[in-house]
Amino acid sequence: MANAQAAAPQVSVPVPEDPRRRLVDRALKRFQYRPDALIEVLHTAQEAYGYLSEETLVYVAKELKLPESQVFGVATFYHFFSLRPQGEHSCIVCTGTACYVKGAGEIVAALEEEFGIRAGQTTPDGQLSLGTARCLGNCSLAPMLTVDDQVLGRETPQAVVRRVRELVEAKQGTEEES
């Protein structure tokens, strides 16, 4: 019996004293631990931690009395949720039909080549996360993307690479001066 317990993987839950954990606990309490509050609780957890770690998902599943598979399924189904830490900056390229026809694929390829990552990844230095979205909802600006919270439209691959490079380098320059 002791061997069976020793072989079971140990999953640590977020530390109760962590103020981020208290935010999640408050959301759980506010929604009265109702299973139908899963998405709201996950939003709170992601805002608190920046992403949804496996430990956080297991904790939420336990508190809402839901199967872990259901919580993981929701977290992976919705584009908004991230299971990995995000970079200091984010670039989301719309790959909807209008944007794709007008060059979104070339923009994604140029960014992947320039920063050495694939869409859905973050640079090793944690400066940039590159993502794609099925539609950002403004086809008249095709191809469009967001860089941090700024919406850019009718961009070329070269212009996007230049803008993103300047943004990342400006942040790195500020850190070096500190």
DRENPA-3360 file (N, C-alpha, C; in nm, 2 decimals, always signed):
BEGIN
1 = MANAQAAA = +0.08/-0.12/+0.00/+0.00/+0.00/+0.00/+0.09/+0.12/+0.00 ~ +0.19/+0.13/+0.08/+0.28/+0.24/+0.08/+0.35/+0.27/-0.05 ~ +0.38/+0.16/-0.12/+0.44/+0.17/-0.25/+0.35/+0.24/-0.35 ~ +0.22/+0.20/-0.35/+0.12/+0.26/-0.44/+0.11/+0.41/-0.41 ~ +0.11/+0.45/-0.29/+0.10/+0.59/-0.26/+0.22/+0.66/-0.30 ~ +0.34/+0.60/-0.28/+0.46/+0.67/-0.32/+0.47/+0.68/-0.47 ~ +0.41/+0.59/-0.55/+0.42/+0.60/-0.69/+0.33/+0.70/-0.75 ~ +0.23/+0.74/-0.68/+0.13/+0.84/-0.73/+0.20/+0.98/-0.75;
9 = PQVSVPVP = +0.18/+1.04/-0.86/+0.24/+1.17/-0.88/+0.19/+1.28/-0.79 ~ +0.28/+1.36/-0.73/+0.24/+1.46/-0.64/+0.21/+1.59/-0.72 ~ +0.10/+1.65/-0.70/+0.06/+1.77/-0.77/+0.05/+1.88/-0.66 ~ +0.13/+1.98/-0.66/+0.12/+2.08/-0.56/+0.01/+2.18/-0.60 ~ -0.06/+2.23/-0.50/-0.16/+2.33/-0.53/-0.10/+2.47/-0.50 ~ -0.16/+2.57/-0.55/-0.11/+2.70/-0.52/-0.11/+2.73/-0.37 ~ -0.01/+2.80/-0.33/+0.01/+2.82/-0.18/-0.10/+2.92/-0.13 ~ -0.17/+2.88/-0.02/-0.28/+2.96/+0.03/-0.24/+3.10/+0.06;
17 = EDPRRRLV = -0.12/+3.12/+0.11/-0.08/+3.26/+0.15/-0.05/+3.35/+0.03 ~ -0.04/+3.29/-0.08/-0.01/+3.37/-0.21/-0.13/+3.46/-0.23 ~ -0.11/+3.59/-0.25/-0.22/+3.68/-0.27/-0.30/+3.65/-0.40 ~ -0.23/+3.59/-0.50/-0.30/+3.55/-0.62/-0.39/+3.43/-0.59 ~ -0.35/+3.34/-0.51/-0.44/+3.23/-0.47/-0.56/+3.29/-0.40 ~ -0.55/+3.39/-0.31/-0.66/+3.45/-0.24/-0.76/+3.51/-0.34 ~ -0.71/+3.57/-0.45/-0.80/+3.62/-0.56/-0.89/+3.51/-0.61 ~ -0.82/+3.39/-0.64/-0.90/+3.28/-0.69/-1.00/+3.23/-0.59;
25 = DRALKRFQ = -0.96/+3.22/-0.46/-1.05/+3.18/-0.36/-1.17/+3.27/-0.34 ~ -1.14/+3.40/-0.36/-1.25/+3.50/-0.35/-1.35/+3.47/-0.46 ~ -1.30/+3.45/-0.58/-1.39/+3.42/-0.70/-1.47/+3.29/-0.67 ~ -1.40/+3.19/-0.62/-1.48/+3.07/-0.59/-1.59/+3.09/-0.49 ~ -1.56/+3.17/-0.39/-1.66/+3.20/-0.29/-1.77/+3.29/-0.34 ~ -1.73/+3.39/-0.42/-1.83/+3.48/-0.48/-1.93/+3.40/-0.57 ~ -1.88/+3.30/-0.64/-1.97/+3.22/-0.72/-2.02/+3.10/-0.65 ~ -2.00/+3.09/-0.52/-2.05/+2.99/-0.43/-2.01/+2.85/-0.47;
33 = YRPDALIE = -1.89/+2.84/-0.53/-1.83/+2.71/-0.56/-1.92/+2.63/-0.66 ~ -2.00/+2.71/-0.74/-2.09/+2.65/-0.84/-2.01/+2.60/-0.96 ~ -2.03/+2.48/-1.01/-1.96/+2.43/-1.12/-1.98/+2.51/-1.25 ~ -2.10/+2.57/-1.26/-2.13/+2.65/-1.38/-2.05/+2.79/-1.38 ~ -1.97/+2.81/-1.28/-1.89/+2.93/-1.27/-1.74/+2.91/-1.32 ~ -1.72/+2.79/-1.38/-1.59/+2.75/-1.42/-1.52/+2.86/-1.50 ~ -1.58/+2.91/-1.61/-1.51/+3.00/-1.69/-1.47/+3.13/-1.62 ~ -1.57/+3.18/-1.54/-1.54/+3.30/-1.46/-1.42/+3.28/-1.36;
41 = VLHTAQEA = -1.41/+3.16/-1.30/-1.31/+3.13/-1.21/-1.17/+3.12/-1.28 ~ -1.18/+3.05/-1.40/-1.06/+3.04/-1.48/-1.01/+3.18/-1.53 ~ -1.10/+3.27/-1.56/-1.06/+3.40/-1.60/-0.99/+3.47/-1.48 ~ -1.04/+3.46/-1.36/-0.98/+3.52/-1.25/-0.84/+3.46/-1.22 ~ -0.83/+3.33/-1.23/-0.70/+3.26/-1.21/-0.60/+3.31/-1.31 ~ -0.64/+3.32/-1.44/-0.55/+3.36/-1.54/-0.51/+3.51/-1.52 ~ -0.60/+3.59/-1.48/-0.56/+3.73/-1.45/-0.47/+3.74/-1.33 ~ -0.49/+3.65/-1.23/-0.40/+3.66/-1.11/-0.26/+3.60/-1.14;
49 = YGYLSEET = -0.25/+3.49/-1.21/-0.12/+3.42/-1.24/-0.06/+3.46/-1.37 ~ -0.14/+3.51/-1.47/-0.08/+3.53/-1.60/-0.11/+3.42/-1.70 ~ -0.13/+3.30/-1.64/-0.16/+3.18/-1.72/-0.22/+3.08/-1.63 ~ -0.26/+2.97/-1.68/-0.33/+2.86/-1.60/-0.23/+2.74/-1.59 ~ -0.17/+2.73/-1.48/-0.07/+2.62/-1.46/-0.15/+2.49/-1.43 ~ -0.09/+2.38/-1.45/-0.16/+2.25/-1.42/-0.20/+2.25/-1.27 ~ -0.12/+2.30/-1.18/-0.16/+2.30/-1.04/-0.28/+2.38/-1.02 ~ -0.29/+2.50/-1.09/-0.41/+2.58/-1.07/-0.53/+2.51/-1.12;
57 = LVYVAKEL = -0.52/+2.45/-1.24/-0.64/+2.38/-1.30/-0.69/+2.27/-1.21 ~ -0.59/+2.19/-1.15/-0.63/+2.08/-1.06/-0.70/+2.14/-0.94 ~ -0.65/+2.25/-0.88/-0.71/+2.32/-0.77/-0.85/+2.36/-0.80 ~ -0.87/+2.43/-0.91/-1.00/+2.47/-0.95/-1.10/+2.35/-0.96 ~ -1.05/+2.25/-1.03/-1.14/+2.13/-1.04/-1.18/+2.07/-0.91 ~ -1.09/+2.07/-0.82/-1.12/+2.01/-0.68/-1.22/+2.10/-0.61 ~ -1.20/+2.23/-0.62/-1.28/+2.33/-0.55/-1.43/+2.33/-0.61 ~ -1.44/+2.32/-0.74/-1.57/+2.32/-0.80/-1.63/+2.18/-0.81;
65 = KLPESQVF = -1.56/+2.08/-0.76/-1.60/+1.94/-0.77/-1.64/+1.90/-0.91 ~ -1.54/+1.93/-1.00/-1.55/+1.89/-1.14/-1.44/+1.80/-1.17 ~ -1.46/+1.71/-1.27/-1.35/+1.63/-1.32/-1.24/+1.71/-1.38 ~ -1.12/+1.68/-1.35/-1.00/+1.75/-1.40/-1.01/+1.76/-1.55 ~ -1.05/+1.65/-1.62/-1.06/+1.65/-1.76/-1.15/+1.76/-1.82 ~ -1.26/+1.78/-1.74/-1.35/+1.89/-1.79/-1.29/+2.03/-1.77 ~ -1.22/+2.05/-1.67/-1.15/+2.18/-1.65/-1.04/+2.20/-1.75 ~ -0.96/+2.10/-1.77/-0.86/+2.10/-1.88/-0.92/+2.12/-2.01;
73 = GVATFYHF = -1.03/+2.06/-2.04/-1.10/+2.07/-2.17/-1.15/+2.21/-2.19 ~ -1.20/+2.28/-2.09/-1.25/+2.41/-2.11/-1.13/+2.50/-2.13 ~ -1.02/+2.48/-2.05/-0.90/+2.57/-2.06/-0.83/+2.56/-2.19 ~ -0.84/+2.44/-2.25/-0.77/+2.43/-2.38/-0.86/+2.46/-2.50 ~ -0.99/+2.46/-2.48/-1.09/+2.49/-2.59/-1.09/+2.64/-2.62 ~ -1.09/+2.72/-2.52/-1.11/+2.86/-2.54/-0.97/+2.93/-2.57 ~ -0.97/+3.01/-2.68/-0.84/+3.07/-2.72/-0.79/+3.17/-2.62 ~ -0.87/+3.23/-2.54/-0.83/+3.33/-2.44/-0.74/+3.27/-2.33;
81 = FSLRPQGE = -0.76/+3.14/-2.30/-0.68/+3.08/-2.19/-0.55/+3.03/-2.24 ~ -0.45/+3.05/-2.15/-0.31/+3.01/-2.18/-0.26/+2.92/-2.08 ~ -0.20/+2.81/-2.12/-0.15/+2.71/-2.02/+0.00/+2.73/-2.00 ~ +0.06/+2.83/-2.06/+0.20/+2.86/-2.05/+0.22/+3.01/-2.02 ~ +0.32/+3.04/-1.94/+0.35/+3.19/-1.92/+0.36/+3.26/-2.05 ~ +0.30/+3.38/-2.05/+0.31/+3.46/-2.17/+0.43/+3.56/-2.16 ~ +0.47/+3.61/-2.28/+0.58/+3.70/-2.29/+0.54/+3.84/-2.24 ~ +0.64/+3.92/-2.22/+0.62/+4.06/-2.18/+0.53/+4.13/-2.28;
89 = HSCIVCTG = +0.55/+4.10/-2.41/+0.47/+4.15/-2.52/+0.40/+4.04/-2.59 ~ +0.29/+4.07/-2.65/+0.22/+3.97/-2.73/+0.18/+4.03/-2.87 ~ +0.19/+3.94/-2.97/+0.15/+3.97/-3.10/+0.05/+3.86/-3.15 ~ -0.07/+3.91/-3.18/-0.17/+3.81/-3.23/-0.21/+3.85/-3.37 ~ -0.19/+3.76/-3.46/-0.21/+3.79/-3.60/-0.34/+3.72/-3.64 ~ -0.43/+3.80/-3.70/-0.56/+3.74/-3.75/-0.53/+3.65/-3.87 ~ -0.59/+3.53/-3.87/-0.57/+3.44/-3.98/-0.70/+3.41/-4.04 ~ -0.80/+3.49/-4.02/-0.93/+3.48/-4.09/-0.92/+3.49/-4.24;
97 = TACYVKGA = -1.02/+3.45/-4.31/-1.01/+3.45/-4.46/-0.96/+3.58/-4.52 ~ -1.02/+3.69/-4.48/-0.98/+3.82/-4.54/-0.84/+3.85/-4.51 ~ -0.80/+3.83/-4.39/-0.66/+3.86/-4.35/-0.56/+3.77/-4.42 ~ -0.60/+3.64/-4.42/-0.51/+3.54/-4.48/-0.49/+3.57/-4.63 ~ -0.60/+3.60/-4.70/-0.59/+3.63/-4.84/-0.50/+3.76/-4.87 ~ -0.50/+3.85/-4.77/-0.42/+3.97/-4.79/-0.28/+3.96/-4.72 ~ -0.24/+3.85/-4.68/-0.10/+3.83/-4.64/-0.07/+3.80/-4.50 ~ -0.17/+3.75/-4.42/-0.15/+3.72/-4.28/-0.05/+3.60/-4.27;
105 = GEIVAALE = -0.05/+3.51/-4.36/+0.04/+3.39/-4.35/+0.18/+3.44/-4.36 ~ +0.21/+3.54/-4.45/+0.34/+3.59/-4.47/+0.39/+3.66/-4.35 ~ +0.30/+3.73/-4.28/+0.33/+3.81/-4.16/+0.37/+3.71/-4.05 ~ +0.29/+3.60/-4.03/+0.32/+3.50/-3.93/+0.46/+3.44/-3.96 ~ +0.48/+3.40/-4.09/+0.61/+3.34/-4.13/+0.73/+3.43/-4.10 ~ +0.71/+3.56/-4.13/+0.82/+3.66/-4.11/+0.85/+3.67/-3.96 ~ +0.75/+3.68/-3.88/+0.77/+3.69/-3.73/+0.83/+3.56/-3.67 ~ +0.79/+3.45/-3.72/+0.85/+3.32/-3.68/+0.99/+3.32/-3.71;
113 = EEFGIRAG = +1.03/+3.36/-3.83/+1.17/+3.36/-3.87/+1.25/+3.46/-3.79 ~ +1.20/+3.58/-3.78/+1.27/+3.68/-3.71/+1.30/+3.65/-3.56 ~ +1.20/+3.59/-3.49/+1.21/+3.57/-3.35/+1.24/+3.43/-3.31 ~ +1.25/+3.34/-3.41/+1.29/+3.20/-3.39/+1.19/+3.12/-3.31 ~ +1.06/+3.15/-3.32/+0.96/+3.08/-3.25/+0.84/+3.05/-3.35 ~ +0.76/+2.96/-3.31/+0.64/+2.93/-3.40/+0.52/+3.00/-3.33 ~ +0.41/+3.02/-3.41/+0.29/+3.07/-3.35/+0.25/+2.98/-3.24 ~ +0.21/+3.04/-3.12/+0.17/+2.97/-3.00/+0.29/+2.96/-2.90;
121 = QTTPDGQL = +0.40/+3.01/-2.94/+0.52/+3.00/-2.85/+0.56/+3.14/-2.80 ~ +0.65/+3.14/-2.70/+0.71/+3.26/-2.64/+0.86/+3.25/-2.66 ~ +0.92/+3.36/-2.69/+1.07/+3.36/-2.70/+1.13/+3.31/-2.58 ~ +1.25/+3.25/-2.59/+1.32/+3.20/-2.47/+1.35/+3.31/-2.36 ~ +1.37/+3.43/-2.40/+1.39/+3.54/-2.31/+1.26/+3.59/-2.24 ~ +1.15/+3.54/-2.29/+1.02/+3.58/-2.23/+0.97/+3.72/-2.28 ~ +1.03/+3.77/-2.38/+0.99/+3.90/-2.43/+0.87/+3.90/-2.52 ~ +0.85/+3.80/-2.60/+0.74/+3.80/-2.70/+0.67/+3.67/-2.71;
129 = SLGTARCL = +0.54/+3.68/-2.70/+0.45/+3.56/-2.74/+0.38/+3.59/-2.87 ~ +0.39/+3.49/-2.96/+0.33/+3.51/-3.09/+0.21/+3.41/-3.10 ~ +0.10/+3.47/-3.14/-0.02/+3.38/-3.15/-0.10/+3.42/-3.28 ~ -0.20/+3.34/-3.31/-0.29/+3.36/-3.42/-0.43/+3.35/-3.36 ~ -0.52/+3.42/-3.44/-0.66/+3.41/-3.40/-0.74/+3.39/-3.53 ~ -0.85/+3.32/-3.52/-0.93/+3.29/-3.64/-0.99/+3.41/-3.69 ~ -1.03/+3.51/-3.61/-1.09/+3.63/-3.66/-1.08/+3.74/-3.55 ~ -1.03/+3.85/-3.58/-1.02/+3.96/-3.48/-1.14/+4.06/-3.51;
137 = GNCSLAPM = -1.22/+4.04/-3.61/-1.34/+4.11/-3.62/-1.33/+4.24/-3.70 ~ -1.23/+4.27/-3.77/-1.23/+4.39/-3.85/-1.16/+4.37/-3.98 ~ -1.24/+4.30/-4.07/-1.19/+4.26/-4.20/-1.15/+4.38/-4.29 ~ -1.20/+4.49/-4.26/-1.16/+4.61/-4.35/-1.02/+4.65/-4.33 ~ -0.96/+4.60/-4.22/-0.82/+4.64/-4.19/-0.72/+4.52/-4.23 ~ -0.77/+4.43/-4.31/-0.69/+4.31/-4.34/-0.56/+4.35/-4.42 ~ -0.45/+4.28/-4.38/-0.44/+4.19/-4.27/-0.42/+4.27/-4.14 ~ -0.48/+4.22/-4.04/-0.47/+4.29/-3.91/-0.41/+4.21/-3.80;
145 = LTVDDQVL = -0.36/+4.27/-3.70/-0.30/+4.21/-3.59/-0.31/+4.30/-3.47 ~ -0.28/+4.24/-3.35/-0.27/+4.33/-3.23/-0.12/+4.31/-3.18 ~ -0.06/+4.41/-3.14/+0.07/+4.41/-3.07/+0.04/+4.47/-2.94 ~ +0.05/+4.39/-2.83/+0.01/+4.43/-2.70/-0.14/+4.47/-2.72 ~ -0.18/+4.58/-2.68/-0.32/+4.62/-2.70/-0.34/+4.71/-2.82 ~ -0.24/+4.73/-2.90/-0.26/+4.82/-3.02/-0.30/+4.74/-3.14 ~ -0.41/+4.79/-3.21/-0.46/+4.72/-3.33/-0.38/+4.78/-3.45 ~ -0.33/+4.70/-3.53/-0.26/+4.74/-3.65/-0.33/+4.68/-3.77;
153 = GRETPQAV = -0.35/+4.75/-3.88/-0.41/+4.70/-4.00/-0.34/+4.74/-4.12 ~ -0.37/+4.66/-4.23/-0.31/+4.68/-4.36/-0.15/+4.69/-4.35 ~ -0.10/+4.59/-4.28/+0.04/+4.59/-4.25/+0.11/+4.49/-4.35 ~ +0.24/+4.52/-4.37/+0.33/+4.43/-4.45/+0.41/+4.35/-4.35 ~ +0.46/+4.23/-4.39/+0.55/+4.16/-4.30/+0.67/+4.24/-4.25 ~ +0.73/+4.31/-4.34/+0.85/+4.39/-4.30/+0.81/+4.50/-4.20 ~ +0.70/+4.56/-4.22/+0.66/+4.67/-4.12/+0.63/+4.61/-3.99 ~ +0.56/+4.49/-3.98/+0.53/+4.43/-3.86/+0.66/+4.38/-3.78;
161 = VRRVRELV = +0.75/+4.32/-3.86/+0.87/+4.27/-3.79/+0.95/+4.39/-3.74 ~ +0.95/+4.50/-3.81/+1.02/+4.62/-3.76/+0.96/+4.68/-3.63 ~ +0.82/+4.69/-3.63/+0.75/+4.74/-3.52/+0.77/+4.65/-3.39 ~ +0.76/+4.52/-3.41/+0.77/+4.43/-3.30/+0.92/+4.43/-3.25 ~ +1.01/+4.43/-3.34/+1.15/+4.43/-3.30/+1.18/+4.56/-3.22 ~ +1.13/+4.67/-3.27/+1.15/+4.80/-3.19/+1.09/+4.79/-3.05 ~ +0.97/+4.73/-3.04/+0.91/+4.72/-2.91/+0.99/+4.64/-2.82 ~ +1.03/+4.52/-2.86/+1.11/+4.43/-2.78/+1.25/+4.49/-2.74;
169 = EAKQGTEE = +1.31/+4.56/-2.84/+1.44/+4.62/-2.81/+1.43/+4.74/-2.72 ~ +1.32/+4.81/-2.73/+1.30/+4.93/-2.64/+1.28/+4.88/-2.50 ~ +1.21/+4.77/-2.48/+1.19/+4.71/-2.34/+1.33/+4.66/-2.29 ~ +1.40/+4.60/-2.37/+1.53/+4.54/-2.33/+1.63/+4.66/-2.30 ~ +1.63/+4.77/-2.37/+1.71/+4.88/-2.35/+1.68/+4.95/-2.21 ~ +1.55/+4.96/-2.18/+1.50/+5.01/-2.05/+1.55/+4.93/-1.94 ~ +1.55/+4.80/-1.95/+1.59/+4.71/-1.85/+1.74/+4.72/-1.82 ~ +1.82/+4.74/-1.93/+1.96/+4.75/-1.92/+2.01/+4.88/-1.85;
177 = ES = +1.93/+4.98/-1.87/+1.96/+5.11/-1.80/+1.93/+5.11/-1.65 ~ +1.84/+5.02/-1.61/+1.81/+5.01/-1.47/+1.92/+4.96/-1.38;
% end
